[in-house]
Amino acid sequence: MIQSNQQDKNNFIYAQSRYHGKVKPEYLAFDANLQEFARKVGYISALETAGKLSPEEAYKQIQTLWKQLKHSKKELGIGNEVKY
């Protein structure tokens, strides 16, 4: 029962939406990275709004997350496809 309750909490806190795009491993990986980025930006925004983070620190943290997301896009080869 405790294990199930913990899993329910994790599913609630770290909820992921279903992916509806073209199914390719790199797209699925990027989608997971994008959802994690969005979740973390939401947390940072909430902390800044509550006065727990300065606007400058919030900006720095979001900028770092953005750079990580861009790096994952590049590493996964997203957007490098040749179109005919």
mmCIF file as gemmi writes it, N, C-alpha and C atoms, coordinates in Angstrom:
data_model
loop_
_atom_site.group_PDB
_atom_site.id
_atom_site.type_symbol
_atom_site.label_atom_id
_atom_site.label_alt_id
_atom_site.label_comp_id
_atom_site.label_asym_id
_atom_site.label_entity_id
_atom_site.label_seq_id
_atom_site.pdbx_PDB_ins_code
_atom_site.Cartn_x
_atom_site.Cartn_y
_atom_site.Cartn_z
_atom_site.occupancy
_atom_site.B_iso_or_equiv
_atom_site.pdbx_formal_charge
_atom_site.auth_seq_id
_atom_site.auth_asym_id
_atom_site.pdbx_PDB_model_num
ATOM 1 N N . MET Axp A 1 ? 0.828 -1.195 0 1 0 ? 1 A 1
ATOM 2 C CA . MET Axp A 1 ? 0 0 0 1 0 ? 1 A 1
ATOM 3 C C . MET Axp A 1 ? 0.868 1.252 0 1 0 ? 1 A 1
ATOM 4 N N . ILE Axp A 2 ? 1.933 1.258 0.795 1 0 ? 2 A 1
ATOM 5 C CA . ILE Axp A 2 ? 2.816 2.422 0.856 1 0 ? 2 A 1
ATOM 6 C C . ILE Axp A 2 ? 3.492 2.627 -0.499 1 0 ? 2 A 1
ATOM 7 N N . GLN Axp A 3 ? 3.93 1.527 -1.116 1 0 ? 3 A 1
ATOM 8 C CA . GLN Axp A 3 ? 4.566 1.604 -2.437 1 0 ? 3 A 1
ATOM 9 C C . GLN Axp A 3 ? 3.606 2.221 -3.449 1 0 ? 3 A 1
ATOM 10 N N . SER Axp A 4 ? 2.359 1.79 -3.447 1 0 ? 4 A 1
ATOM 11 C CA . SER Axp A 4 ? 1.348 2.3 -4.362 1 0 ? 4 A 1
ATOM 12 C C . SER Axp A 4 ? 1.091 3.786 -4.128 1 0 ? 4 A 1
ATOM 13 N N . ASN Axp A 5 ? 1.02 4.19 -2.86 1 0 ? 5 A 1
ATOM 14 C CA . ASN Axp A 5 ? 0.793 5.586 -2.522 1 0 ? 5 A 1
ATOM 15 C C . ASN Axp A 5 ? 1.949 6.448 -3.012 1 0 ? 5 A 1
ATOM 16 N N . GLN Axp A 6 ? 3.176 5.974 -2.844 1 0 ? 6 A 1
ATOM 17 C CA . GLN Axp A 6 ? 4.353 6.709 -3.316 1 0 ? 6 A 1
ATOM 18 C C . GLN Axp A 6 ? 4.33 6.827 -4.835 1 0 ? 6 A 1
ATOM 19 N N . GLN Axp A 7 ? 3.948 5.751 -5.508 1 0 ? 7 A 1
ATOM 20 C CA . GLN Axp A 7 ? 3.875 5.782 -6.971 1 0 ? 7 A 1
ATOM 21 C C . GLN Axp A 7 ? 2.812 6.779 -7.432 1 0 ? 7 A 1
ATOM 22 N N . ASP Axp A 8 ? 1.684 6.83 -6.74 1 0 ? 8 A 1
ATOM 23 C CA . ASP Axp A 8 ? 0.638 7.801 -7.064 1 0 ? 8 A 1
ATOM 24 C C . ASP Axp A 8 ? 1.154 9.229 -6.916 1 0 ? 8 A 1
ATOM 25 N N . LYS Axp A 9 ? 1.906 9.488 -5.842 1 0 ? 9 A 1
ATOM 26 C CA . LYS Axp A 9 ? 2.476 10.829 -5.639 1 0 ? 9 A 1
ATOM 27 C C . LYS Axp A 9 ? 3.455 11.162 -6.75 1 0 ? 9 A 1
ATOM 28 N N . ASN Axp A 10 ? 4.317 10.219 -7.099 1 0 ? 10 A 1
ATOM 29 C CA . ASN Axp A 10 ? 5.283 10.454 -8.17 1 0 ? 10 A 1
ATOM 30 C C . ASN Axp A 10 ? 4.585 10.713 -9.504 1 0 ? 10 A 1
ATOM 31 N N . ASN Axp A 11 ? 3.54 9.949 -9.794 1 0 ? 11 A 1
ATOM 32 C CA . ASN Axp A 11 ? 2.799 10.156 -11.031 1 0 ? 11 A 1
ATOM 33 C C . ASN Axp A 11 ? 2.128 11.523 -11.052 1 0 ? 11 A 1
ATOM 34 N N . PHE Axp A 12 ? 1.683 11.993 -9.9 1 0 ? 12 A 1
ATOM 35 C CA . PHE Axp A 12 ? 1.056 13.307 -9.82 1 0 ? 12 A 1
ATOM 36 C C . PHE Axp A 12 ? 2.091 14.42 -9.984 1 0 ? 12 A 1
ATOM 37 N N . ILE Axp A 13 ? 3.181 14.323 -9.256 1 0 ? 13 A 1
ATOM 38 C CA . ILE Axp A 13 ? 4.198 15.378 -9.272 1 0 ? 13 A 1
ATOM 39 C C . ILE Axp A 13 ? 4.959 15.404 -10.589 1 0 ? 13 A 1
ATOM 40 N N . TYR Axp A 14 ? 5.27 14.238 -11.12 1 0 ? 14 A 1
ATOM 41 C CA . TYR Axp A 14 ? 6.062 14.149 -12.343 1 0 ? 14 A 1
ATOM 42 C C . TYR Axp A 14 ? 5.227 13.66 -13.523 1 0 ? 14 A 1
ATOM 43 N N . ALA Axp A 15 ? 4.008 14.138 -13.602 1 0 ? 15 A 1
ATOM 44 C CA . ALA Axp A 15 ? 3.093 13.711 -14.667 1 0 ? 15 A 1
ATOM 45 C C . ALA Axp A 15 ? 3.671 14.046 -16.03 1 0 ? 15 A 1
ATOM 46 N N . GLN Axp A 16 ? 3.462 13.158 -16.971 1 0 ? 16 A 1
ATOM 47 C CA . GLN Axp A 16 ? 3.874 13.398 -18.339 1 0 ? 16 A 1
ATOM 48 C C . GLN Axp A 16 ? 2.668 13.222 -19.243 1 0 ? 16 A 1
ATOM 49 N N . SER Axp A 17 ? 2.58 14.113 -20.211 1 0 ? 17 A 1
ATOM 50 C CA . SER Axp A 17 ? 1.528 14.005 -21.202 1 0 ? 17 A 1
ATOM 51 C C . SER Axp A 17 ? 1.93 12.977 -22.243 1 0 ? 17 A 1
ATOM 52 N N . ARG Axp A 18 ? 0.938 12.42 -22.906 1 0 ? 18 A 1
ATOM 53 C CA . ARG Axp A 18 ? 1.234 11.472 -23.975 1 0 ? 18 A 1
ATOM 54 C C . ARG Axp A 18 ? 1.813 12.198 -25.167 1 0 ? 18 A 1
ATOM 55 N N . TYR Axp A 19 ? 2.677 11.524 -25.87 1 0 ? 19 A 1
ATOM 56 C CA . TYR Axp A 19 ? 3.297 12.069 -27.066 1 0 ? 19 A 1
ATOM 57 C C . TYR Axp A 19 ? 2.44 11.696 -28.264 1 0 ? 19 A 1
ATOM 58 N N . HIS Axp A 20 ? 2.103 12.679 -29.094 1 0 ? 20 A 1
ATOM 59 C CA . HIS Axp A 20 ? 1.227 12.427 -30.236 1 0 ? 20 A 1
ATOM 60 C C . HIS Axp A 20 ? 1.903 12.677 -31.574 1 0 ? 20 A 1
ATOM 61 N N . GLY Axp A 21 ? 3.197 12.948 -31.571 1 0 ? 21 A 1
ATOM 62 C CA . GLY Axp A 21 ? 3.917 13.232 -32.806 1 0 ? 21 A 1
ATOM 63 C C . GLY Axp A 21 ? 4.407 11.97 -33.485 1 0 ? 21 A 1
ATOM 64 N N . LYS Axp A 22 ? 5.271 12.188 -34.475 1 0 ? 22 A 1
ATOM 65 C CA . LYS Axp A 22 ? 5.879 11.075 -35.202 1 0 ? 22 A 1
ATOM 66 C C . LYS Axp A 22 ? 6.721 10.263 -34.224 1 0 ? 22 A 1
ATOM 67 N N . VAL Axp A 23 ? 6.528 8.958 -34.211 1 0 ? 23 A 1
ATOM 68 C CA . VAL Axp A 23 ? 7.202 8.102 -33.232 1 0 ? 23 A 1
ATOM 69 C C . VAL Axp A 23 ? 8.585 7.702 -33.735 1 0 ? 23 A 1
ATOM 70 N N . LYS Axp A 24 ? 9.574 8.352 -33.141 1 0 ? 24 A 1
ATOM 71 C CA . LYS Axp A 24 ? 10.983 8.033 -33.379 1 0 ? 24 A 1
ATOM 72 C C . LYS Axp A 24 ? 11.654 8.131 -32.019 1 0 ? 24 A 1
ATOM 73 N N . PRO Axp A 25 ? 12.636 7.296 -31.744 1 0 ? 25 A 1
ATOM 74 C CA . PRO Axp A 25 ? 13.27 7.325 -30.419 1 0 ? 25 A 1
ATOM 75 C C . PRO Axp A 25 ? 13.782 8.708 -30.021 1 0 ? 25 A 1
ATOM 76 N N . GLU Axp A 26 ? 14.405 9.415 -30.962 1 0 ? 26 A 1
ATOM 77 C CA . GLU Axp A 26 ? 14.941 10.737 -30.62 1 0 ? 26 A 1
ATOM 78 C C . GLU Axp A 26 ? 13.829 11.744 -30.331 1 0 ? 26 A 1
ATOM 79 N N . TYR Axp A 27 ? 12.687 11.607 -30.984 1 0 ? 27 A 1
ATOM 80 C CA . TYR Axp A 27 ? 11.559 12.499 -30.712 1 0 ? 27 A 1
ATOM 81 C C . TYR Axp A 27 ? 10.974 12.221 -29.334 1 0 ? 27 A 1
ATOM 82 N N . LEU Axp A 28 ? 10.877 10.949 -28.99 1 0 ? 28 A 1
ATOM 83 C CA . LEU Axp A 28 ? 10.354 10.592 -27.668 1 0 ? 28 A 1
ATOM 84 C C . LEU Axp A 28 ? 11.283 11.091 -26.563 1 0 ? 28 A 1
ATOM 85 N N . ALA Axp A 29 ? 12.588 10.951 -26.78 1 0 ? 29 A 1
ATOM 86 C CA . ALA Axp A 29 ? 13.564 11.424 -25.789 1 0 ? 29 A 1
ATOM 87 C C . ALA Axp A 29 ? 13.485 12.942 -25.657 1 0 ? 29 A 1
ATOM 88 N N . PHE Axp A 30 ? 13.39 13.645 -26.785 1 0 ? 30 A 1
ATOM 89 C CA . PHE Axp A 30 ? 13.307 15.102 -26.719 1 0 ? 30 A 1
ATOM 90 C C . PHE Axp A 30 ? 12.009 15.547 -26.059 1 0 ? 30 A 1
ATOM 91 N N . ASP Axp A 31 ? 10.918 14.853 -26.334 1 0 ? 31 A 1
ATOM 92 C CA . ASP Axp A 31 ? 9.644 15.186 -25.705 1 0 ? 31 A 1
ATOM 93 C C . ASP Axp A 31 ? 9.749 15.065 -24.181 1 0 ? 31 A 1
ATOM 94 N N . ALA Axp A 32 ? 10.398 14.015 -23.709 1 0 ? 32 A 1
ATOM 95 C CA . ALA Axp A 32 ? 10.598 13.856 -22.26 1 0 ? 32 A 1
ATOM 96 C C . ALA Axp A 32 ? 11.443 15 -21.706 1 0 ? 32 A 1
ATOM 97 N N . ASN Axp A 33 ? 12.491 15.381 -22.429 1 0 ? 33 A 1
ATOM 98 C CA . ASN Axp A 33 ? 13.338 16.5 -21.999 1 0 ? 33 A 1
ATOM 99 C C . ASN Axp A 33 ? 12.553 17.81 -21.99 1 0 ? 33 A 1
ATOM 100 N N . LEU Axp A 34 ? 11.723 18.004 -22.996 1 0 ? 34 A 1
ATOM 101 C CA . LEU Axp A 34 ? 10.918 19.218 -23.082 1 0 ? 34 A 1
ATOM 102 C C . LEU Axp A 34 ? 9.912 19.307 -21.937 1 0 ? 34 A 1
ATOM 103 N N . GLN Axp A 35 ? 9.286 18.183 -21.614 1 0 ? 35 A 1
ATOM 104 C CA . GLN Axp A 35 ? 8.326 18.175 -20.506 1 0 ? 35 A 1
ATOM 105 C C . GLN Axp A 35 ? 9.032 18.441 -19.175 1 0 ? 35 A 1
ATOM 106 N N . GLU Axp A 36 ? 10.23 17.894 -19.006 1 0 ? 36 A 1
ATOM 107 C CA . GLU Axp A 36 ? 10.991 18.156 -17.788 1 0 ? 36 A 1
ATOM 108 C C . GLU Axp A 36 ? 11.374 19.63 -17.708 1 0 ? 36 A 1
ATOM 109 N N . PHE Axp A 37 ? 11.779 20.215 -18.834 1 0 ? 37 A 1
ATOM 110 C CA . PHE Axp A 37 ? 12.098 21.64 -18.894 1 0 ? 37 A 1
ATOM 111 C C . PHE Axp A 37 ? 10.888 22.471 -18.454 1 0 ? 37 A 1
ATOM 112 N N . ALA Axp A 38 ? 9.734 22.161 -19.016 1 0 ? 38 A 1
ATOM 113 C CA . ALA Axp A 38 ? 8.524 22.914 -18.692 1 0 ? 38 A 1
ATOM 114 C C . ALA Axp A 38 ? 8.161 22.794 -17.217 1 0 ? 38 A 1
ATOM 115 N N . ARG Axp A 39 ? 8.296 21.596 -16.666 1 0 ? 39 A 1
ATOM 116 C CA . ARG Axp A 39 ? 7.978 21.381 -15.251 1 0 ? 39 A 1
ATOM 117 C C . ARG Axp A 39 ? 8.923 22.196 -14.367 1 0 ? 39 A 1
ATOM 118 N N . LYS Axp A 40 ? 10.211 22.168 -14.685 1 0 ? 40 A 1
ATOM 119 C CA . LYS Axp A 40 ? 11.181 22.9 -13.873 1 0 ? 40 A 1
ATOM 120 C C . LYS Axp A 40 ? 10.994 24.41 -13.992 1 0 ? 40 A 1
ATOM 121 N N . VAL Axp A 41 ? 10.677 24.894 -15.193 1 0 ? 41 A 1
ATOM 122 C CA . VAL Axp A 41 ? 10.407 26.324 -15.369 1 0 ? 41 A 1
ATOM 123 C C . VAL Axp A 41 ? 9.194 26.725 -14.531 1 0 ? 41 A 1
ATOM 124 N N . GLY Axp A 42 ? 8.194 25.87 -14.477 1 0 ? 42 A 1
ATOM 125 C CA . GLY Axp A 42 ? 7.03 26.139 -13.638 1 0 ? 42 A 1
ATOM 126 C C . GLY Axp A 42 ? 7.399 26.258 -12.168 1 0 ? 42 A 1
ATOM 127 N N . TYR Axp A 43 ? 8.256 25.363 -11.699 1 0 ? 43 A 1
ATOM 128 C CA . TYR Axp A 43 ? 8.709 25.422 -10.297 1 0 ? 43 A 1
ATOM 129 C C . TYR Axp A 43 ? 9.487 26.705 -10.027 1 0 ? 43 A 1
ATOM 130 N N . ILE Axp A 44 ? 10.407 27.026 -10.935 1 0 ? 44 A 1
ATOM 131 C CA . ILE Axp A 44 ? 11.224 28.229 -10.76 1 0 ? 44 A 1
ATOM 132 C C . ILE Axp A 44 ? 10.33 29.471 -10.765 1 0 ? 44 A 1
ATOM 133 N N . SER Axp A 45 ? 9.374 29.515 -11.666 1 0 ? 45 A 1
ATOM 134 C CA . SER Axp A 45 ? 8.453 30.654 -11.732 1 0 ? 45 A 1
ATOM 135 C C . SER Axp A 45 ? 7.661 30.792 -10.441 1 0 ? 45 A 1
ATOM 136 N N . ALA Axp A 46 ? 7.198 29.679 -9.912 1 0 ? 46 A 1
ATOM 137 C CA . ALA Axp A 46 ? 6.446 29.713 -8.662 1 0 ? 46 A 1
ATOM 138 C C . ALA Axp A 46 ? 7.315 30.204 -7.505 1 0 ? 46 A 1
ATOM 139 N N . LEU Axp A 47 ? 8.551 29.74 -7.458 1 0 ? 47 A 1
ATOM 140 C CA . LEU Axp A 47 ? 9.462 30.183 -6.399 1 0 ? 47 A 1
ATOM 141 C C . LEU Axp A 47 ? 9.771 31.677 -6.514 1 0 ? 47 A 1
ATOM 142 N N . GLU Axp A 48 ? 9.921 32.153 -7.74 1 0 ? 48 A 1
ATOM 143 C CA . GLU Axp A 48 ? 10.184 33.58 -7.934 1 0 ? 48 A 1
ATOM 144 C C . GLU Axp A 48 ? 8.956 34.4 -7.548 1 0 ? 48 A 1
ATOM 145 N N . THR Axp A 49 ? 7.787 33.95 -7.942 1 0 ? 49 A 1
ATOM 146 C CA . THR Axp A 49 ? 6.545 34.651 -7.606 1 0 ? 49 A 1
ATOM 147 C C . THR Axp A 49 ? 6.335 34.709 -6.099 1 0 ? 49 A 1
ATOM 148 N N . ALA Axp A 50 ? 6.723 33.641 -5.403 1 0 ? 50 A 1
ATOM 149 C CA . ALA Axp A 50 ? 6.563 33.581 -3.944 1 0 ? 50 A 1
ATOM 150 C C . ALA Axp A 50 ? 7.676 34.336 -3.21 1 0 ? 50 A 1
ATOM 151 N N . GLY Axp A 51 ? 8.632 34.871 -3.938 1 0 ? 51 A 1
ATOM 152 C CA . GLY Axp A 51 ? 9.712 35.623 -3.309 1 0 ? 51 A 1
ATOM 153 C C . GLY Axp A 51 ? 10.834 34.755 -2.774 1 0 ? 51 A 1
ATOM 154 N N . LYS Axp A 52 ? 10.842 33.485 -3.128 1 0 ? 52 A 1
ATOM 155 C CA . LYS Axp A 52 ? 11.891 32.576 -2.667 1 0 ? 52 A 1
ATOM 156 C C . LYS Axp A 52 ? 13.137 32.645 -3.542 1 0 ? 52 A 1
ATOM 157 N N . LEU Axp A 53 ? 12.992 33.126 -4.759 1 0 ? 53 A 1
ATOM 158 C CA . LEU Axp A 53 ? 14.107 33.322 -5.681 1 0 ? 53 A 1
ATOM 159 C C . LEU Axp A 53 ? 14.031 34.749 -6.204 1 0 ? 53 A 1
ATOM 160 N N . SER Axp A 54 ? 15.182 35.359 -6.4 1 0 ? 54 A 1
ATOM 161 C CA . SER Axp A 54 ? 15.194 36.691 -7.011 1 0 ? 54 A 1
ATOM 162 C C . SER Axp A 54 ? 14.902 36.534 -8.505 1 0 ? 54 A 1
ATOM 163 N N . PRO Axp A 55 ? 14.412 37.59 -9.146 1 0 ? 55 A 1
ATOM 164 C CA . PRO Axp A 55 ? 14.193 37.502 -10.596 1 0 ? 55 A 1
ATOM 165 C C . PRO Axp A 55 ? 15.48 37.152 -11.344 1 0 ? 55 A 1
ATOM 166 N N . GLU Axp A 56 ? 16.599 37.674 -10.892 1 0 ? 56 A 1
ATOM 167 C CA . GLU Axp A 56 ? 17.873 37.388 -11.546 1 0 ? 56 A 1
ATOM 168 C C . GLU Axp A 56 ? 18.249 35.917 -11.434 1 0 ? 56 A 1
ATOM 169 N N . GLU Axp A 57 ? 18.062 35.342 -10.238 1 0 ? 57 A 1
ATOM 170 C CA . GLU Axp A 57 ? 18.389 33.922 -10.034 1 0 ? 57 A 1
ATOM 171 C C . GLU Axp A 57 ? 17.432 33.045 -10.843 1 0 ? 57 A 1
ATOM 172 N N . ALA Axp A 58 ? 16.166 33.409 -10.862 1 0 ? 58 A 1
ATOM 173 C CA . ALA Axp A 58 ? 15.191 32.645 -11.653 1 0 ? 58 A 1
ATOM 174 C C . ALA Axp A 58 ? 15.592 32.67 -13.128 1 0 ? 58 A 1
ATOM 175 N N . TYR Axp A 59 ? 15.966 33.849 -13.61 1 0 ? 59 A 1
ATOM 176 C CA . TYR Axp A 59 ? 16.381 33.983 -15.004 1 0 ? 59 A 1
ATOM 177 C C . TYR Axp A 59 ? 17.606 33.11 -15.295 1 0 ? 59 A 1
ATOM 178 N N . LYS Axp A 60 ? 18.594 33.152 -14.412 1 0 ? 60 A 1
ATOM 179 C CA . LYS Axp A 60 ? 19.81 32.346 -14.598 1 0 ? 60 A 1
ATOM 180 C C . LYS Axp A 60 ? 19.486 30.862 -14.655 1 0 ? 60 A 1
ATOM 181 N N . GLN Axp A 61 ? 18.621 30.419 -13.743 1 0 ? 61 A 1
ATOM 182 C CA . GLN Axp A 61 ? 18.27 28.998 -13.71 1 0 ? 61 A 1
ATOM 183 C C . GLN Axp A 61 ? 17.522 28.583 -14.971 1 0 ? 61 A 1
ATOM 184 N N . ILE Axp A 62 ? 16.6 29.429 -15.426 1 0 ? 62 A 1
ATOM 185 C CA . ILE Axp A 62 ? 15.849 29.104 -16.647 1 0 ? 62 A 1
ATOM 186 C C . ILE Axp A 62 ? 16.766 29.139 -17.86 1 0 ? 62 A 1
ATOM 187 N N . GLN Axp A 63 ? 17.695 30.084 -17.879 1 0 ? 63 A 1
ATOM 188 C CA . GLN Axp A 63 ? 18.654 30.159 -18.975 1 0 ? 63 A 1
ATOM 189 C C . GLN Axp A 63 ? 19.508 28.887 -19.032 1 0 ? 63 A 1
ATOM 190 N N . THR Axp A 64 ? 19.935 28.395 -17.886 1 0 ? 64 A 1
ATOM 191 C CA . THR Axp A 64 ? 20.715 27.157 -17.827 1 0 ? 64 A 1
ATOM 192 C C . THR Axp A 64 ? 19.89 25.979 -18.336 1 0 ? 64 A 1
ATOM 193 N N . LEU Axp A 65 ? 18.641 25.907 -17.898 1 0 ? 65 A 1
ATOM 194 C CA . LEU Axp A 65 ? 17.766 24.826 -18.376 1 0 ? 65 A 1
ATOM 195 C C . LEU Axp A 65 ? 17.567 24.906 -19.886 1 0 ? 65 A 1
ATOM 196 N N . TRP Axp A 66 ? 17.411 26.132 -20.415 1 0 ? 66 A 1
ATOM 197 C CA . TRP Axp A 66 ? 17.221 26.322 -21.848 1 0 ? 66 A 1
ATOM 198 C C . TRP Axp A 66 ? 18.45 25.822 -22.618 1 0 ? 66 A 1
ATOM 199 N N . LYS Axp A 67 ? 19.639 26.145 -22.119 1 0 ? 67 A 1
ATOM 200 C CA . LYS Axp A 67 ? 20.867 25.688 -22.765 1 0 ? 67 A 1
ATOM 201 C C . LYS Axp A 67 ? 20.944 24.165 -22.763 1 0 ? 67 A 1
ATOM 202 N N . GLN Axp A 68 ? 20.524 23.546 -21.668 1 0 ? 68 A 1
ATOM 203 C CA . GLN Axp A 68 ? 20.519 22.078 -21.593 1 0 ? 68 A 1
ATOM 204 C C . GLN Axp A 68 ? 19.542 21.492 -22.611 1 0 ? 68 A 1
ATOM 205 N N . LEU Axp A 69 ? 18.378 22.126 -22.759 1 0 ? 69 A 1
ATOM 206 C CA . LEU Axp A 69 ? 17.38 21.641 -23.717 1 0 ? 69 A 1
ATOM 207 C C . LEU Axp A 69 ? 17.902 21.784 -25.147 1 0 ? 69 A 1
ATOM 208 N N . LYS Axp A 70 ? 18.524 22.92 -25.447 1 0 ? 70 A 1
ATOM 209 C CA . LYS Axp A 70 ? 19.101 23.121 -26.777 1 0 ? 70 A 1
ATOM 210 C C . LYS Axp A 70 ? 20.187 22.091 -27.06 1 0 ? 70 A 1
ATOM 211 N N . HIS Axp A 71 ? 21.009 21.798 -26.045 1 0 ? 71 A 1
ATOM 212 C CA . HIS Axp A 71 ? 22.068 20.798 -26.201 1 0 ? 71 A 1
ATOM 213 C C . HIS Axp A 71 ? 21.461 19.417 -26.477 1 0 ? 71 A 1
ATOM 214 N N . SER Axp A 72 ? 20.394 19.073 -25.767 1 0 ? 72 A 1
ATOM 215 C CA . SER Axp A 72 ? 19.772 17.757 -25.989 1 0 ? 72 A 1
ATOM 216 C C . SER Axp A 72 ? 19.186 17.688 -27.398 1 0 ? 72 A 1
ATOM 217 N N . LYS Axp A 73 ? 18.611 18.789 -27.877 1 0 ? 73 A 1
ATOM 218 C CA . LYS Axp A 73 ? 18.062 18.828 -29.243 1 0 ? 73 A 1
ATOM 219 C C . LYS Axp A 73 ? 19.168 18.573 -30.251 1 0 ? 73 A 1
ATOM 220 N N . LYS Axp A 74 ? 20.29 19.232 -30.05 1 0 ? 74 A 1
ATOM 221 C CA . LYS Axp A 74 ? 21.426 19.063 -30.958 1 0 ? 74 A 1
ATOM 222 C C . LYS Axp A 74 ? 21.962 17.639 -30.905 1 0 ? 74 A 1
ATOM 223 N N . GLU Axp A 75 ? 22.14 17.117 -29.693 1 0 ? 75 A 1
ATOM 224 C CA . GLU Axp A 75 ? 22.679 15.763 -29.528 1 0 ? 75 A 1
ATOM 225 C C . GLU Axp A 75 ? 21.755 14.695 -30.125 1 0 ? 75 A 1
ATOM 226 N N . LEU Axp A 76 ? 20.457 14.936 -30.059 1 0 ? 76 A 1
ATOM 227 C CA . LEU Axp A 76 ? 19.491 13.978 -30.594 1 0 ? 76 A 1
ATOM 228 C C . LEU Axp A 76 ? 19.29 14.136 -32.099 1 0 ? 76 A 1
ATOM 229 N N . GLY Axp A 77 ? 19.843 15.204 -32.661 1 0 ? 77 A 1
ATOM 230 C CA . GLY Axp A 77 ? 19.724 15.424 -34.101 1 0 ? 77 A 1
ATOM 231 C C . GLY Axp A 77 ? 18.355 15.918 -34.526 1 0 ? 77 A 1
ATOM 232 N N . ILE Axp A 78 ? 17.626 16.526 -33.607 1 0 ? 78 A 1
ATOM 233 C CA . ILE Axp A 78 ? 16.299 17.053 -33.928 1 0 ? 78 A 1
ATOM 234 C C . ILE Axp A 78 ? 16.475 18.319 -34.756 1 0 ? 78 A 1
ATOM 235 N N . GLY Axp A 79 ? 15.76 18.402 -35.882 1 0 ? 79 A 1
ATOM 236 C CA . GLY Axp A 79 ? 15.836 19.58 -36.728 1 0 ? 79 A 1
ATOM 237 C C . GLY Axp A 79 ? 16.932 19.504 -37.777 1 0 ? 79 A 1
ATOM 238 N N . ASN Axp A 80 ? 17.686 18.433 -37.78 1 0 ? 80 A 1
ATOM 239 C CA . ASN Axp A 80 ? 18.757 18.276 -38.767 1 0 ? 80 A 1
ATOM 240 C C . ASN Axp A 80 ? 18.338 17.385 -39.939 1 0 ? 80 A 1
ATOM 241 N N . GLU Axp A 81 ? 17.066 16.993 -39.954 1 0 ? 81 A 1
ATOM 242 C CA . GLU Axp A 81 ? 16.602 16.083 -40.992 1 0 ? 81 A 1
ATOM 243 C C . GLU Axp A 81 ? 16.606 16.798 -42.341 1 0 ? 81 A 1
ATOM 244 N N . VAL Axp A 82 ? 16.956 16.051 -43.368 1 0 ? 82 A 1
ATOM 245 C CA . VAL Axp A 82 ? 16.932 16.59 -44.725 1 0 ? 82 A 1
ATOM 246 C C . VAL Axp A 82 ? 15.511 16.459 -45.251 1 0 ? 82 A 1
ATOM 247 N N . LYS Axp A 83 ? 14.985 17.578 -45.759 1 0 ? 83 A 1
ATOM 248 C CA . LYS Axp A 83 ? 13.625 17.57 -46.316 1 0 ? 83 A 1
ATOM 249 C C . LYS Axp A 83 ? 13.724 17.682 -47.828 1 0 ? 83 A 1
ATOM 250 N N . TYR Axp A 84 ? 12.967 16.85 -48.507 1 0 ? 84 A 1
ATOM 251 C CA . TYR Axp A 84 ? 12.972 16.862 -49.964 1 0 ? 84 A 1
ATOM 252 C C . TYR Axp A 84 ? 11.743 17.516 -50.49 1 0 ? 84 A 1
